[in-house]
């Protein structure tokens, strides 16, 4: 096999000579075209590898106006739910020849704007977005004007229609609340109230409607605001335990908050699952190892990520297709943190 000469850089022409095919065939193979027979593509790739060819993605992006990079912009990577979602999304994209470029906004709107502009400059092929809190409705129109295919995850964007995948948060928290009622609890609190967080609003609605449907009234003192963190859950639980008429069970906005709740219950000399029942939401993997193991509403984070990638891939293939809105069905995973009766 004749090796390249000159400056040592391997060119498409070198690969064509090594594989015994035309330059245009090599170009099609390197761009993952389906127009080339599999056996020919395999021969070209083997030849390229044998002579040390490295595909210049940056140059290709400049020529084509796009890349094989999908941007993933996530609002909170301190939450294991989004880490698990990312893993699911990345796996599906890799299967289709895309790599992911990840950025964490920390619920910061100016940072989100900066990141999205940067992703546009990098000529990302598409975007998977978990929007920051209070994202303005105009973002949908902006992304469409950029001709950037995108799908939003967990929090739908307001404004114009677009692809979205999330979970049925309303039904999930109804499941959790109904489980506590079925155990005999009549004093059930909700931790995680946040009226600017659309997911929190829906989850609180599920909690309240379940209580009302079972003939219970809403006690405002048992609905507590909280930062979406373990520290926030710990502080909120401390407030509830100071009440003269304190609840016997707690539904938490998510598993992060619930983990903080379990910590505070233990520090107060109480036993979760015996003195107070606790339910989380999201179903992240580490909830099986809290003390006690946490009852939680599983929202299939890996599957959300995989389907988000598939929706985006479908959009890349058919930009004019109707937009899709998908809500996955939640599942209650019962563990020892709900062992207490009412």
C-alpha positions in Angstrom: 0.0 0.0 0.0 1.4 3.4 -1.0 1.7 5.8 2.0 1.1 9.6 1.6 4.1 11.8 0.9 4.9 15.5 1.3 3.8 17.0 4.6 2.6 13.7 6.0 -1.1 14.6 6.0 -3.4 11.9 4.7 -5.9 13.2 2.1 -9.1 11.8 0.7 -7.1 11.1 -2.5 -4.7 8.9 -0.5 -7.7 6.9 0.8 -9.2 6.6 -2.6 -5.9 5.1 -4.0 -5.6 2.8 -1.0 -9.2 1.5 -1.3 -9.3 1.5 -5.1 -12.4 3.7 -5.3 -13.1 7.2 -6.5 -12.6 10.4 -4.4 -16.3 11.1 -4.4 -17.0 7.6 -3.0 -14.6 8.3 -0.1 -16.3 11.6 0.5 -19.7 9.9 0.7 -18.4 7.3 3.2 -16.7 9.9 5.4 -20.0 11.8 5.6 -21.9 8.6 6.5 -23.9 8.6 3.3 -26.4 5.8 2.8 -25.7 5.9 -0.9 -22.6 3.6 -0.6 -22.9 -0.1 -0.3 -21.9 -1.4 3.2 -19.1 -3.6 1.9 -17.6 -0.6 0.0 -18.0 1.7 3.0 -16.2 -0.9 5.2 -13.3 -1.1 2.7 -12.9 2.7 2.6 -13.0 2.9 6.4 -10.4 0.2 6.7 -8.1 1.9 4.2 -8.5 5.2 6.0 -7.6 3.7 9.3 -4.6 1.8 7.9 -2.9 4.9 6.6 -3.7 7.1 9.6 -6.4 9.4 8.2 -8.1 11.7 10.8 -11.4 13.3 9.7 -11.3 17.1 10.1 -14.7 17.8 11.6 -14.2 21.5 11.9 -13.4 21.9 8.3 -16.4 19.8 7.3 -18.7 21.8 9.6 -17.5 25.0 7.8 -18.2 23.5 4.4 -21.6 22.0 5.3 -22.8 24.7 7.7 -23.5 22.1 10.4 -21.7 19.4 12.4 -22.2 16.0 14.1 -22.5 17.7 17.5 -25.7 17.8 19.4 -25.9 20.4 22.1 -27.3 19.4 25.5 -28.2 22.4 27.7 -29.3 21.3 31.2 -30.7 23.4 34.0 -29.4 21.4 37.0 -26.6 18.8 36.9 -26.5 18.6 40.7 -29.7 16.6 40.3 -29.0 12.9 39.4 -32.2 12.8 37.3 -30.6 15.0 34.7 -27.3 13.0 34.8 -29.2 9.8 34.1 -31.2 11.6 31.4 -28.0 12.7 29.8 -26.6 9.2 29.7 -29.7 7.9 28.0 -29.7 10.7 25.4 -26.0 10.4 24.7 -26.2 6.6 24.1 -28.9 7.0 21.4 -27.0 9.9 19.7 -23.8 7.9 19.5 -25.6 5.1 17.8 -26.5 7.6 15.0 -23.0 9.1 14.7 -23.5 12.2 16.8 -21.5 13.3 19.8 -22.9 15.6 22.6 -21.6 18.9 23.8 -22.9 19.5 27.3 -23.5 22.8 29.2 -25.0 23.4 32.7 -27.0 26.7 33.2 -27.8 26.4 36.9 -31.2 28.0 36.3 -29.4 31.2 35.2 -31.2 32.9 32.2 -28.3 35.1 31.1 -26.0 32.1 31.2 -28.5 30.1 29.2 -28.7 32.8 26.5 -24.9 32.9 26.4 -24.6 29.1 26.1 -27.3 28.9 23.3 -25.5 31.6 21.3 -22.2 29.7 21.7 -23.9 26.4 20.5 -25.2 28.3 17.5 -21.7 29.6 16.7 -20.4 26.0 17.0 -22.9 25.0 14.3 -24.5 22.4 16.4 -26.7 20.0 14.4 -29.4 20.1 17.0 -30.3 21.0 20.6 -31.8 19.1 23.6 -32.8 21.7 26.1 -33.9 21.5 29.7 -34.9 25.1 30.1 -34.0 27.3 33.1 -36.7 28.6 35.3 -38.5 31.7 33.9 -37.2 31.1 30.4 -38.9 33.8 28.3 -41.7 32.6 25.8 -39.8 34.2 22.9 -37.0 31.6 23.1 -39.0 29.1 20.9 -39.3 31.7 18.1 -35.6 32.6 18.4 -34.4 29.0 18.1 -36.7 28.5 15.1 -35.3 31.6 13.4 -31.8 30.1 13.8 -33.0 27.0 11.9 -31.7 25.0 14.8 -33.7 21.7 15.3 -34.5 21.3 19.0 -36.5 19.4 21.6 -37.3 20.6 25.1 -37.3 18.2 28.0 -39.3 18.1 31.3 -40.3 21.8 31.1 -42.2 22.8 28.0 -41.4 26.2 26.5 -44.2 28.7 26.3 -45.0 30.5 23.0 -44.9 28.7 19.6 -45.4 25.0 19.3 -42.3 22.8 19.4 -41.2 19.2 20.1 -41.4 18.3 23.8 -40.9 15.2 26.0 -41.5 14.9 29.7 -43.4 12.9 32.3 -46.9 13.0 33.6 -46.0 15.0 36.7 -49.6 15.4 37.7 -50.4 11.7 37.8 -47.1 10.9 39.4 -47.7 13.0 42.5 -51.4 11.8 42.6 -50.0 8.3 42.8 -47.7 9.3 45.7 -50.4 11.1 47.6 -53.0 8.4 47.1 -50.5 5.8 48.4 -50.2 7.7 51.6 -53.9 8.1 51.9 -54.3 4.3 51.4 -51.9 3.8 54.2 -54.2 5.7 56.5 -52.6 9.1 56.5 -54.8 12.2 56.9 -52.2 14.8 57.5 -50.1 15.0 54.4 -47.7 17.8 53.6 -46.1 18.9 50.3 -42.6 20.2 50.1 -41.4 22.0 47.0 -43.9 24.8 46.3 -42.6 27.1 43.6 -45.1 29.1 41.5 -42.6 30.1 38.8 -41.6 26.4 38.2 -44.1 24.9 35.8 -43.3 21.4 36.9 -43.7 22.3 40.6 -47.1 23.9 39.9 -48.3 20.7 38.1 -47.0 18.4 40.9 -48.6 20.6 43.6 -51.9 20.5 41.7 -51.7 16.6 41.6 -51.2 16.6 45.4 -54.0 19.0 46.1 -56.5 17.5 43.7 -55.8 14.0 45.2 -56.6 15.3 48.7 -59.8 17.0 47.6 -60.9 14.0 45.6 -60.6 11.9 48.8 -62.6 14.4 50.9 -59.6 16.1 52.6 -59.2 19.9 52.9 -56.0 21.8 51.9 -53.9 23.0 54.9 -51.7 25.9 53.7 -49.3 25.4 56.6 -48.5 22.0 55.2 -47.5 23.3 51.8 -43.9 24.5 52.1 -41.6 26.3 49.6 -38.2 24.9 49.2 -35.0 25.2 47.1 -34.6 22.2 44.9 -31.8 20.8 46.9 -31.1 18.5 49.9 -30.4 21.6 52.0 -33.8 23.0 50.9 -35.6 19.8 51.9 -33.9 19.7 55.2 -34.9 23.3 56.1 -38.5 22.7 54.9 -38.8 19.6 57.0 -37.5 21.5 60.1 -40.3 24.0 59.6 -42.9 21.3 59.5 -41.6 19.6 62.6 -42.0 22.8 64.5 -45.7 23.0 63.9 -48.0 22.1 66.8 -50.2 20.2 64.3 -47.5 18.6 62.3 -48.1 16.2 59.3 -47.6 12.4 59.5 -46.5 12.1 55.9 -44.7 14.2 53.3 -44.8 14.3 49.5 -41.7 15.9 48.1 -41.3 17.7 44.8 -38.3 15.5 44.0 -35.8 13.0 45.3 -33.2 15.7 46.1 -35.6 17.4 48.5 -36.8 14.1 49.9 -33.2 13.1 50.7 -32.8 16.3 52.8 -36.2 15.5 54.5 -34.9 12.1 55.5 -31.8 13.7 56.9 -33.7 16.2 59.1 -36.1 13.5 60.3 -33.2 11.4 61.5 -31.5 14.4 63.2 -34.6 15.1 65.1 -34.5 11.6 66.6 -37.4 10.4 64.5 -37.6 7.4 62.2 -38.8 7.9 58.6 -41.2 5.1 57.7 -42.3 4.8 61.3 -42.9 8.2 62.8 -43.3 10.1 59.4 -43.8 8.7 55.9 -41.8 10.3 53.0 -42.3 10.0 49.3 -40.0 11.5 46.6 -40.3 11.9 42.9 -38.0 11.3 39.9 -36.9 7.7 40.8 -33.1 8.4 40.6 -30.9 5.3 41.2 -29.4 6.4 44.6 -32.8 6.5 46.3 -32.6 2.7 46.8 -29.7 3.4 49.1 -31.0 6.2 51.4 -31.7 5.5 55.0 -34.4 4.2 54.9 -34.7 3.4 51.1 -37.0 6.1 49.6 -40.4 5.4 48.2 -40.4 7.5 45.0 -42.3 8.2 41.7 -40.1 6.8 38.9 -40.0 9.0 35.9 -37.8 6.9 33.6 -35.0 9.4 33.2 -32.9 7.2 30.9 -35.9 6.6 28.6 -36.7 10.4 28.6 -33.2 11.0 27.4 -33.3 8.2 24.8 -36.6 9.4 23.4 -35.5 13.1 23.4 -32.6 12.1 21.2 -34.9 10.0 18.9 -37.3 12.9 18.6 -34.4 15.2 17.6 -33.1 12.7 15.1 -36.5 12.4 13.5 -36.7 16.2 13.3 -33.2 16.3 11.6 -34.5 13.8 9.0 -37.9 15.6 8.5 -37.8 19.3 9.5 -41.4 19.7 8.3 -42.9 16.9 10.3 -45.7 17.8 12.9 -44.4 18.6 16.3 -44.7 15.9 19.0 -45.6 16.1 22.6 -44.8 13.0 24.7 -45.6 12.4 28.4 -44.2 9.2 29.9 -46.3 7.3 32.5 -45.0 7.4 36.0 -44.6 4.4 38.3 -44.6 4.3 42.1 -41.7 2.4 43.6 -42.6 1.5 47.2 -39.8 1.2 49.8 -39.4 1.5 53.5 -39.7 5.3 53.9 -43.5 4.9 53.8 -43.8 2.2 56.4 -45.7 4.4 58.8 -49.5 4.3 59.1 -51.6 7.4 59.8 
